[in-house]
Amino acid sequence: MKILIINGPNLNLLGKREPEIYGSETFEDHFTKLQFHFKETELSYFQSNIEGELISKLHEANEDFDGVILNAAAYTHTSVGIGDAVAGISVPVVEVHISNTFKREEFRHHSYISKYAAGVILGFGLRSYNLAIQSFLDKTGVDN
């Protein structure tokens, strides 16, 4: 199984940015742990602060991957374009958030992605990514 993890804006600052919300581990360090833990799965990772690059990567993923884990970060709440990209591809997408967005500011309670996602996982810290990978392996809720 081939899974692509796509992270959006400011997630390159994990480990430094607001550790009380996001923890102190970098995503690169966590990705190494994911690769070790899920050896039977081919994991790839892409991060961008640019909306159009995230959309292009979703389009590319449609051809090359069995599943996508998407943390669009702040674009979750603002980008109709990313929501449309998720709707327009056939590969299943699991939406992930490190924090529980419903415990945060009101504007973070809406997602332009959730309607088109196979599932949504939020609030479990970086472990949210582990749960998303496991959902693909278990085929739980990712059949679209």
C-alpha positions in Angstrom: 0.0 0.0 0.0 1.2 3.5 -0.9 0.1 6.4 1.3 0.9 10.1 0.8 0.9 12.4 3.7 0.3 16.0 2.8 0.8 18.8 5.3 -0.2 22.4 4.8 0.9 25.8 6.0 3.1 26.3 9.0 3.3 22.5 9.8 7.0 22.8 8.8 7.3 24.6 12.2 6.2 21.6 14.3 8.4 21.2 17.3 8.9 25.0 17.5 5.5 26.5 17.0 3.1 26.6 19.9 4.3 23.3 21.6 1.4 23.6 24.1 -0.9 22.8 21.2 1.2 20.9 18.7 3.9 19.2 20.9 7.6 19.5 20.7 8.4 16.8 18.1 9.1 17.8 14.5 7.1 16.2 11.8 10.3 14.8 10.2 11.1 13.0 13.4 7.5 11.7 13.6 7.6 10.6 9.9 10.7 8.5 10.6 8.8 6.8 13.4 5.8 6.2 11.1 8.1 4.6 8.5 9.6 2.3 11.2 6.2 1.4 12.7 4.4 0.8 9.3 7.2 -1.0 7.5 4.8 -2.8 5.2 3.5 0.5 3.9 5.2 2.8 1.4 4.9 6.2 3.0 5.7 9.5 1.2 5.5 13.0 2.6 4.9 16.5 1.2 4.6 19.8 2.9 3.9 23.2 1.5 2.8 26.6 2.7 1.4 27.3 -0.8 -2.3 26.4 -1.5 -1.8 25.7 -5.2 1.1 23.3 -4.5 -1.2 21.3 -2.2 -3.9 21.2 -4.8 -1.4 20.0 -7.5 0.0 17.3 -5.1 -3.6 16.0 -4.5 -4.1 15.8 -8.3 -0.8 13.9 -8.6 -1.7 11.5 -5.8 -4.8 10.4 -7.6 -2.5 8.5 -10.1 0.2 7.2 -7.8 -1.2 6.4 -4.3 -3.7 4.2 -2.6 -4.6 6.8 0.0 -3.9 10.3 1.1 -3.6 11.7 4.6 -4.3 15.4 4.4 -3.6 18.0 7.1 -4.4 21.2 5.2 -3.9 23.2 8.5 -5.4 26.7 8.2 -6.5 26.1 4.6 -9.0 23.5 6.0 -11.1 26.5 7.1 -10.6 28.8 4.1 -9.9 26.8 0.9 -12.8 25.9 -1.3 -10.1 25.0 -3.9 -8.6 22.3 -1.7 -12.0 20.9 -0.9 -12.8 20.8 -4.6 -9.5 19.0 -5.2 -10.4 16.3 -2.7 -13.9 16.0 -4.2 -12.3 15.7 -7.7 -10.0 12.8 -7.1 -10.9 9.1 -6.7 -8.2 8.2 -4.2 -9.5 8.2 -0.6 -8.4 11.1 1.6 -8.4 11.0 5.4 -8.4 14.5 6.9 -6.2 14.8 9.9 -5.6 17.5 12.5 -3.2 17.4 15.4 -5.3 19.5 17.7 -9.0 19.2 18.4 -10.2 22.0 16.2 -13.6 22.1 18.0 -11.8 23.1 21.2 -10.3 26.1 19.4 -11.5 29.3 17.8 -14.9 29.3 16.2 -13.6 29.7 12.7 -11.7 26.4 13.0 -15.0 24.5 13.5 -15.7 24.5 9.8 -13.9 22.4 7.2 -14.1 22.7 3.4 -12.6 19.2 3.2 -14.6 17.0 5.6 -17.6 16.6 3.3 -15.4 14.9 0.7 -13.0 13.0 3.0 -13.3 9.3 3.7 -12.9 10.1 7.4 -11.7 12.8 9.8 -9.3 12.3 12.7 -8.5 15.1 15.1 -7.2 15.9 18.5 -4.8 13.0 19.1 -1.6 15.0 18.5 0.9 13.5 16.0 -0.7 10.1 16.8 -3.6 11.3 14.5 -1.3 10.3 11.6 -0.8 6.8 13.0 -4.5 6.4 13.3 -5.1 7.5 9.8 -2.5 5.1 8.4 -4.1 2.3 10.5 -7.5 3.2 9.1 -6.2 2.6 5.5 -4.6 -0.7 6.6 -7.8 -1.8 8.3 -9.9 -0.5 5.4 -12.1 1.2 8.0 -14.2 4.0 6.5 -11.9 4.6 3.5 -13.8 2.9 0.8 -15.4 6.3 -0.2 
